[in-house]
Amino acid sequence: MHLRLTDEQQMVQKTIRKFVEKELIPLENEVLRNEREGRPSLSSEKLKELQLKAKESGFWGINTPEEYGGADLGQMMMAIVLMEVSRTFVPFQFGGSADNILYYANEEQKEKYLLPTINGDKKSCFAMTEPGAGSDTRNIKMTAVKDGVEWVLNGEKTFITGGNEADFVMVIAITDKELHQESEGRSGVTCFIVDRSMGWKSEYIHTMGEWGPAGLVFENVRVPDENVLGEVNGGYDLGLEWIGFARWVVGARAVGMSERLLNMAIDYANERETFGKPISTRQAIQWQIADSAVEIEAARWLVLNAAFTLDQGEDNRHAASIAKLYGSNMGNRVVDRVLQIHGGMGYTRELPIERWYREARLWRIYDGTDEIQRLIISRNLLKGHVKVG
């Protein structure tokens, strides 16, 4: 059992941190300005410029299989990278990878969708959530009806990350209503790869936090049979696999954000004086800093355990739920403490704290709410699927 990062992992961590500090953090004011003026956080030109710099740094396709030109460094390394990138709210990810379920594509689909996504030429998104169906997949209403060699899709999806920028969507729709009802939402749905050019539309959803989740509308969108991803009526399992990966990623984001915020709080506490002394001498401040440090460390190891479990080829859904539940709540507690330590300055737009305060609140909702994670964790334990210890 090794509780230290390897030399290679530490090297990657340091390199990514330098990239974040040099290339991303200086863009935070630009992101804030764009969002306040109702524009995307970063222009497509700026994102392409960052992608080129990332490629030059050698960190492209970190988790992409070697057969597709990637480094295939594994989930542990991905977790480390995500923690570092999340030390800023600038919306950038080291590219050269694709959504995990896109690797289930057949050879023709890989050529048309997977490879262009890996190369950064196309953007994708995944759509399951609907206005009346979030965690409860039994309430999915979107349908796909077979018509000759095509499927006709009708319905709406909502709060879709990357939906406004995506060139294609991997969308879940009901293909067998009776099977869907009988299985309580666990079957009877299929995943389709749908190009934007096929007719679906997206619209921005304005939120209190990060820019641009989207609502997607499908009105008689015709999709060729060759664009079924995986098996007909097998979309539920693909959805679970996608969500299982996304859950521990939320925990990683929370760790990265919280590390940066805690360092800001420590610096401010040593500089800010009240009644002739730095506030770092006040026990109330000391305890908030100590509690935050303990919780960040706990969340880090929960995330790394979820990633490590996946690297071992084991089912990590239980570990991922734990990492998301604890990590997302930890992030909310830390940003709240850091804002409190900064007082009125933390509440202003001069510092990035308020931006994170708004964004972090979402983490307890998407990719499975707190309540759903508690349901999953308790059910696994009570039914004996997972043992304690």
Order of alpha helices (4+ residues) and beta strands (2+ residues): alpha-alpha-alpha-alpha-alpha-beta-beta-beta-beta-alpha-beta-beta-beta-beta-alpha-beta-beta-alpha-alpha-alpha-alpha-alpha
